[in-house]
């Protein structure tokens, strides 16, 4: 055995000389040191080397390929094993020509065992992240003199013989389709970014396959406002933050894209050859740049917005938004603030232009091309593109009066942007407050569509699996008779569960809890929910599917549904006027729209409250629903910085039961040659139309959201949709849009008290 000379982890040339001088045949080293070795001359002298084992850190495919090119006759193995398991527990022989990306850690060695389990010690599905447990003959008995720590880390093996134990490694891993295991990161390295739990190791793995990047480490960091961000320290020929950000945004969730990129000549290492986080320099967001004061009105307006959103005292014309910690959540706030000042700023523009000055020039050119002007005043109205004929307002008001519809809110989308949000009429027939773009309506079943953004984020984070049995997640209630229903079948209305008539209640009326509804216990008045058909065989739209979903989410996250939706969807999309809280009318920032009966009279209680919130409890403005529509479209087209990955958005807009026109919590129509999506809704006192056309080209995307505070809103929906189509709104040609006023109609939900 040859021990490397002292300091060799920092002197790769000395390490290679030692390998050559002692004719070393087997070399074990960590990837951090390997990255230094591949850049060092002297490999030609290591003629005896036949086997190299990488261990201790994640090995990346590009580095493995470089090593194999340097030593064509050498075997390369990636091994894994903590000290508690007598070193190596798994191994993977790295084939030549392996693609870039993390190299698997392989399969258990003959004397060892490895399992990837969830928090309840259940095996996870293929591809799902869980915690790695190691067992077998090499497992230690525990920690000497530490029975408390032993009990915590050495746990009974639920799948082994009596008395068998497993070591809880604290490492995250997933099983690949071929049965090999892939290391993901550490459980104790997970951090929350914008409310989303992420593993920085995944960001590092993506960085290491970026062209030109030789080494990298990603760590959490709290900015001057106390918000937690990710910082990437990168060793590369040219660290171009904008380029790296674009590359990572294409393959990672928004929360995993680092806010800052710090160039380094070399990653500092500990004496064990691993990255020394304590030695990393503190990030300085663009602190060394010369300040150039914004000079044009648009530059000054954007600088004021950045200053407020980023918490900066001043912003230079040459500054980059992302270099100061800007991220996907703050981007949405910037866009909203810009539009309130009359600036047609888009998400794509923020990512495309590297400096404030370049961004301002692009905004100025866009405004000039559209014949728009601005004084960049904070109270300026948002830019409105007029698509409708001059007679529209008069005709709409006449129709509203004849059909007893007091108020309407409309959002128009064109080219993938909101071009108009307008309110007509009043929030209530007995009071004068006008409907505005910020007026919230009860949107009934549109709640299901919005709920999907949270559910699919949890799928993307590995918390849920679309093809897992929902009984695996439910702890408060189980599907009767052990019937197996996948999460995908539940949210695409193929569960086969019995229908429960939807109910809603007066604001002060007591309501049953969801478990009482599912079990048919008082005060619920329905029969217990049962499995009527085998899952996946029948499409039947029923709110009970989303009641089960709501209970499942509570059981899995332990977080009230309203708070979870605020954290995962409403706040990230700046939906300040929307809420799943049934007390929202009392705390809303603007008067809400009151519900009206077919004769135009306010309904008793003025609105209803729901106990099944995911199925139909959302209050939302047309402007906020437009944000949801555009977010889904951007994700479907694979644009960066979205809440959902492109594959998940595509699953959301895939019809899962032939002829159903239903995806995941979403009405979907592809009969017109494009993907049209959305949802409708109807409840006591309200009718909602929500349709969006999504096209394959980034520059296309037409949509329409209509909210009415009357049960007679059907004719208004029809009139508005027809008018927009005739005006060139391009709402699509599929069956769904052709039956705008009738699609997705649900029976009016009756009050439980019998009203």
N, C-alpha and C positions, 0 to 999 in steps of 0.2 A: 504494500500500500504506500502511496506517495501522497503526502499532504502538501497542498499548495503553499508556497512561501507567504509569509506575513505581508499583507498589503496587496496581494495579487488581485483581489477583487477590484482594486482601483488601478491596477497596472496590467492590462491584458497582455502586453508584450512579455512581461515576466512570467505570466501564467503559461503562455504558449511555449516559452523557452523551457519551462519546467516539464511540460508534457513531452517535448522533443528530447531533452537531455536524459530523462528517466525512461524513455521509451514506453510511455504510458499506453496501455491497451484499452482501458475503460475509463471514461471521464464522466463524472456527474457534476452538473453545474446548473445554476438557476438562469432563466431566460434574460434577466437584467444584465448578467455578466456575458451571456452568449452574444447579446447585441454589441457589446464592446469587442468581443473576440472576432466577430465576422468582419470588422473594419480594420483588423490588425494583420500585418504581414507576418508570415512564419508558419502558416499551415502546411506548406510544402515539406517542412522538416518533421512533421508529426506522422511519420510513415508507419508507426506501430499501432496507431489508433484505429480500432475496429468497431468500438461501440461507444456511443455518447448517449447519456441519459439526462434528459431535462426534467427538473423537478422543482417544487417549491413555489412556482408561479405559473400563470397561464402562458402556454407556448402558442405562438401565432404562426399560421401557415407560411407567410412570407419569409419569416426568419428561418423556419425549418427548411424551406427550399434553398435559401442561401447557404445554409450549412451543408446540405447534401451536394450542392454544386462545388463547394470547397473540398469536400472529401467524398468522392463518388463511391468508394468501396466501403464506407462506414455505415453501420446500422444506427438509426436514430430512433430512440424510444422516448415517449412522453409518459412519465410515471407520476403517481399520486399516492400520498400516504402520510398521515400525521404521526407524530412520535408515539402517540397512544396505541398505535396499531403496529408497532415494531417496523416503522418506516414504510415501505411500499405496500400498498393494498391493491392498486389497479395499475395497468400498464397498457400502452398502445404503441405498436410499431408503426412509425410514420411512413406511409408510402411515398414514393417519389411523385412529384407533380401534384401534390395536394393543393387545393384551392386556398386562396387567402382567407383568413378568418381563424377563429379559435380552433386549436387542435384538440380532439377529444382526449380524455384521460384513460379511455379504454374500458376494459372489462376487469372484474375482480381476478386477482391471481389465485392459483389453485387452493391456497390455504386461507384465503380471505373471503369475505362476503361484502357486498355493497348494495344498499337499497336507497332509493330516492323516495322520500315520504312527505306527506303534507303535515300540517300542524296537529292533526288528529292521528298521526302515525298510520295513515292509509297510503297505499301506493298511488303515486300520481300517474296520469296518463302520459303516453309518449309525447314528448315535446313540451310538457308542462314543467315549470320550475318548481322544485321542492328542496328540502334539506337532505344532504347526503349523510347516511349512517353507514358505519363500517363495523363488521364483525368478523368472526372466524378465529382460527387458531392463534393468530398473532396478536389478538386483542389483550391489552393489559387488564389487570383486575381492578384498577382504580388508582387514585392518588394517595400516596402514603400520608397518613395523618390528616387527611382531608375528607372525612366521610360526607360532608355537605356537598362539596364539589363533585365527589364521586357519584352521589345519588343524582345530581343534576345532569351529568354528562354521560354516565354509563347506565343505560336504561334497558328494561326487558325487551327482548326481541319478540314481537307479536307473531312472527312468522317462523320462528325457530323452535327447536325442541325445548322442553322445560328447563329453565335455568339459563338459557342462552341470553347473552347480552349484546347490545349494540352501542357503539360510541357515537354520540351526537357531535358531528364535526363542526357545526356552525357554518359549513360551506353550502352554497346554493349550487344546484346542478340540475340537469335534465337528461332524460334517456332519449337517445336518438332512434330513428326508425330501425337502424341495423343492430340495436341492442347495446351499442357503446354509450358511455356516459360523457357528457360535456360539462366541464366546470363553468359556472356562471359568475360567482363572486362570493362574498362573505355576507352572512345575515347581519352581522354587527356593522358592516360597512354600508348597509342600506340607509338612505337618507330621504327626507321628504322635500321635494321641489315643487312649489306651487300646489301643495296638497297631494302630490302623487309620489308614492314610495318607489324609489329607483335604486339600482345598484350601479355606482360609478364605474365598476369594472366593465360593464357592458359598453359604456361610452369609450373607455380606453381600448377595448377590443376593436371597436369600429374605427378608431383613430389609427390603430396600428396597421390597418390595411389600406389607409389612404395613401395615394402616390406621394413619394418623397418623404414620408414620415418614418424616421428610424427608431424612435422610441417616444413614449408618452406615459403620463400618469394623470389621472383625473381625481380631484379631491373636492370635498365640499368646502365652502367658504361663505362667511356672512358679510354682506356688504354694509355700507355705512347706514343703511336703513334697518339693519337687523334681519334682512331677508336672506334665506339660505340659497346660494347659487352653486353651480359647478364650475370649477376652474380647470382647464386643461394645460398642463405643462408639456411642451412639445419640442422634441429634437428633430429638426429638419433643415434642409438647405435653405428653404424660404418659408417661414411661417406666415401664411396669408389667412388671417382669421375669416375673412369673407368667404374664401374658397372652402376652407375646412367646415365652416358653418353650413354652407350649401350642401356639401357632401354628406355631412352627418344628418342634416334635416331630411335627406332623402331616404335614410335607412333606420332612423331612430325616432321614438316618440319625442314630442317637443320638450318634455321635462328632462330628457337625457342629453340634449344638446348643450354643451357648456356655454356659459355666459361670457367667459373670457378665455383667451388663448395666450399663454405666456411662453415666448421662445426661450429655450435653454440650449447651451452647448452640450450638456450632459446631465442626465438625471442623477442627483446625488444618491449614493447607496450607503446602507448600513454595513457594519463589519460582516454581516451574514450575506451580503450581496443583494439585498432587497432594497427597493426605493425607500429613501429616508425622508419621510414626509415632513419631519420637523426641520429639515435643512432646506426645504423649498422656499424660495423667496416669496414674500407677501405680494399678491397681485396689486398692481397700480393701474387702475383703469385709465389709460391714455393720459397719465399724469405728466408725461414728459413732452407733450406737444405744445407748440407755440399757440397762444390764444389769438384767434382771428375773429373779431366781433362780427356777428351776422349783420348784413348791410341792407338787404332788401326787405320789404314788408313781409313777404312769405317766409324768408329765412328767419326773421325775428319771431314770427308767429310759431313756426315749428320749434325754434329754440326755446320759447316760453313753455311749450307743451312738454318737450323733453326735460326741461329743467324741473317742472312740477312732477312729472311721472317718475323720473330717475332720482329726484331729491338732490339735484346739483345746484350750486350757486350760480354757475354760468356755463354756457355751452358755446363752443367754437364752431365757426362755419366749416371747419375741416374735421369735426368730430364724427365718429361713427356711433350710431345708437347702440349697437350690440357691444362695442368695446367698453361701455360704461355699465354693463350688466343687464342690458335690455334682453328680454326673452319673449316667448310666445304670448305669455299672459300680458305683459306690459305693452306689447305691440297692439293688442286689441284696444287698450286704453288710449294709446296714441291715436289710432285711427278714429275712434269715437270722438276724441277731443278735436281732432283736425276737422272732421265733418261738421261739428257744431260751429266751427269758425268759417265754414264755407269752403274748405279745402278738400278737393276730391282725391284724398290720399288713399292708396290701396295697399293691401298686404304685400303684393308682389313688388311694388315700388320700394317699400322699406327694405326688402331683402336684396333688391337689385342695385340700389345706389349706395355707394360706400360712405359718402359724406353728407352732412346736412346741406351744404351748398348744392351738391349734385341733385339731391332729392328735391330741394326747393325749385331748382331750375326745371326739373321734370314736371313738378306740379304746375309751375307757371306755364310751361308749354302746353300741358293738357288743358288748362283753363282757357288759354288763348285760342286753342283749336276748337273749343266748345263755345267760344264767344262769351265766356264768363268773366266776371270781375269780382274782386273781393277787397274789403278794407281790412281783412284779417282781424276783425274785432271779435272779442270773446263771445259776445252775445249774438253774433250774426246767425241767421237761420241756415240750416243745412242746405246744400245745393239740391235743387229739385229739377229733375229733367221732365218736362211736360210731354207725356205721351198721349194724353187723352184729348178728345175734341172739346171745343169751347162749350158745347151744349151739355157736356157730361154732368157737370155739377147740377144744373137745373133739372135734367132728366132724372138724375139719381134722387134728388130731394123730393121730386114729385112721386117717384116710386116708393120712397121711404114713407111718405105721408099716406099714400093709398094702402100700403100694407102694414101700417102701424109698426114701423121700425124706427125707434128714436135715434139710434146712433150706429155709425159704421166707421171702421178704421181699415185702411187699405195700405198695403206695402207692395210696391212694384220692383221687380228685379230685372236687370238687363245687363248682358255682358258679364255676368258674374258679380255684379255690384248692385247695391240698393240705390235706385235712382229716384224713388219717390215714396214718402210715407205721409199720408194725409188722413185727417179726421173729418167726419161730417156729422152734423146733428149734435145731440146732447147725450150725456151719460145717463140721464133719467128723464122720463116724460114730465116729472113733477119738480124738476130743478134745472137751473139754466147752465150748469157747467158744460162747456163744449167738449166734444171728443177731440183729443189731440194725439199726436204720434206716440205719446207716453201713456195713454189710457189703457189700463189692463182690463181684459175681459176673461170670463171663465171660458176655457178653450176645450173642455171635455176631453174627447179621445185623442186630441193632439198631444195630450200628456204622454201617451204611450210612445209616440215618436221621439219626444224630447228625452224620455227616460232611457231610450236606447243608447244615447250618447254616453251615459254613465255606465250602463251595463257592458257595453263593448270596450270601454276603457278598462274595466275590471278584467275582461277577457284578455285584453292586450297586456295587462300587467301580470297575468298568470294567476290571478285570484279566482277566476271562474273559467270554466271550459264549456264551450257551446255544446259539445257532444257528451258531456258527463251527465249521469243520472241526477236529477234535482234532489232526490232523497239523500244524496251524498252531502248536500249543502244545508238542507232543512233540518233544524233541531227542534223547533217549536211544534211542527206538524209534519206528518209524513203522508205520502199518497196512499190511500187505502189499498189493502190487499197486495201491497208490495209492487204495484204496477210501476214499470220503468218508463219515465218520461225524461227526455233530454232537455237541457235548457233551450236548445234551438227549437225543439218541438213546442215548448211552452210559449215562447215569444213570437212564434209564427202561427199561433192559434191551431196547432195540430196535436194538442195534449190529449184530446179525448175526454177531458173532464166535463162533468155535468154543469149545465148553465145555472147560474144564480142571477135572478133579475137584479139589475143595478138599482141601488137606492141612494138617495141623498136626503139631507136633513136641514131643518131650519137652524139658523146660527146658534141658538141656545139649546137645541134639542140633544139629549144624550144619544150616543152612537155606539154600536157594538165594535169591538176590536176585530182585527182580521182573523186571529185564531178562532174567535167565536163564530165568525161567518163560515170559515172552513169546516168547523166541526158541527155547525148547526146548533150551537148552544145559545140560550137566551143571554142578552136581549135580542140576538139575531133571530129572525123568523123563518129563515130558509131551512131546507133539509140539508144534512151533511153533504159536502162535496164528495163525489165518487168518480171512479173511472168508468165511463160509459162505453168507450171504444178503445181499442189498442192505439197507443200513441203513433202518430204518423200516418194513420189511415183515413182520417176525416178532418176537413178544414171547417171549423166552427168558431166564428168570432165571438168571444165572450170575455167580459171584464174579469171573470174569475181567474183567468190565466195571469193577469197582471196583479191580482191580489196575492196569488201564490208567489209571484216574482217579488213583490214588495216584502213579503215575509222572509223570503229567501235572502234578500239583500240585508235585511236587519240581522238575520241569524249569522250571516257570514262576516259582516263588517262591524256589527255591534253599534252602528251609527244610525240615528233616526233618519228616515228617508228624506225628509225635507232638508236636513243638514248635509246629507251626502250629496244631494242634487245641487245644493248651493256650492259645495266645495268642488265638485267635479265638472259641473256644467254652467250653472248660472253665473258664478263669479268669473271663471275663465273667459266666458263670452261677453262679459260686461252686461248681463241681462238684469240691470238694476230695477226695472219695472215689473219683474216677473218673480213668482214665488209659488212653491208647493205648500206653503204654510196656509192653513185654512183660516187663520186670523189675519191674512194679508190685507183685506179691505180696511181694517182699523189702523194699519201702520204704513200703508202704501204711500209713496212720495207724491202721488197725484190721485184725484178722485177716480174710483173704479167705475166701470160701466155696470149699471143696475140691470138685472134681468127683467124681461117683460113678457106677458102672455100674448096669445094671438090677437087680442083686441088692443094691444099697446099699453096696457096698464102694468105698473110695477108689480112683480110677483110678491106675495106675502113674505116678509123677511128680507126682500130686495135681492137676495142671492141664496144659494144653497151651499152647504159644506159637505165634504165627502170623507168617508172613512177609508175608501180605497183610493189613495192619493195617486199612485202610479198609473192607475187606469183612467183617471179623469179629474184630478184635483188641481191642475195647474191654472194659475192666473197669469196671463201674459199679454203684452202689447204686440201689435202688428210689427213694430220695429224690432222687438226682441225675437219674434219668430223668424223674421227675415235673417237675423244673425245665425239662427240654427240652420236655416235652409242653406245659407252660403257656406257654413262650416262643413255640412255634409257634402256639399258639392266639391269643395276644395279637397277634402279628404278622399273622395271618390276619384278625383283626377290626380291624386298623388302630390299635391302641392305641399311645401314644407310648413312646419309649425302648426299642424292641425292636432285636434284632440285624439283623432283616430288614425290608425295606419291605413294605408290604401287597401290592403287586403280585407281589413275588417269593415271598412265602408262599403266595399264591393259586396261583401256578404250581407250587409244590411239591406242593400238594394237588389238582392237576388230573390226571385220568386221561388219559394221552397215547396209549394204545393201547386201542381198544375191547375191553371184556371182560377187561382185564388186572388190574383193581383195583390199578393201580400208577401213582403219580405220579412225582416226582423223588426217588429213593431212599427212597420211603415207600409203604406200603400204604394205599390210599384206597378208601372205600366211600361212595357217595351213594345207595344203594338204599333206605335207610330214611328219606329225606326230609331228612337232615342230612349233614354231612360228618364221617365217622368216619375216623380216621387212626392210624397207628402202624407197628409192625413186630413180627414174631416172630423167634425164633432158636432154633437147636438145634445143639449141638456136643458133642463127647465129654465126658460127665459133667454136662451142664447142659441145661436147657430154659427158654426165656424167653417170656413173653407180655406184649405191650405194646400196649394198645389205648386210644385216646382218642376220645371223642365231642366234636366241635366244633359249636357251634350259632351261629345268627346273632345271638342276643341276648347282650349283654355279660355279663349276670348268669347265663347258663347255661354249662355246660361240665362234663361228667362224664367220668371216666377211671379206668383201672385198670392198674397195672403189677404183674406177678407174676414173680418170679425164683425158680427152684428149682435146687438143686445135685445133680440126678439126671436121668438120661435117662428116668426114668419120670414126669416132671413133668406129662405131658399130662392125666392124670386130676385132678391138683391144680388145674391151670388151669381145667378145666371146672367143678369144684366151686366154686371161688372166684367165677368169673364168674356162675354161676347164683345163688349166694347173694347176691351184690351186687345183681343184677337184682331178685330177690324182695324185697330189703330197700329197694327204691326208689332204687337207685343210678343208674338212668336211663342205662345204658350204650349205649343206641341199639337200633335195630331192623333194621339193615342185615344183609346176608348175611355180612359179615365177622365181626361180633360173634356172629351165630348159629352160626358154625362156629369159635368161639374156639379150641378145642383142636386143630383140624385145619388151620386156615388157616396158610399160610406155612411148613408143615413142610418141612424140607429133609433129604436123606439125611444120616445121621450121618457126619461127616467122619472118615476113618480116618487113623491115624498113618502118616507116610511110610515109616517103618522096617518097616511091615508088621504092626504090632500090631493 
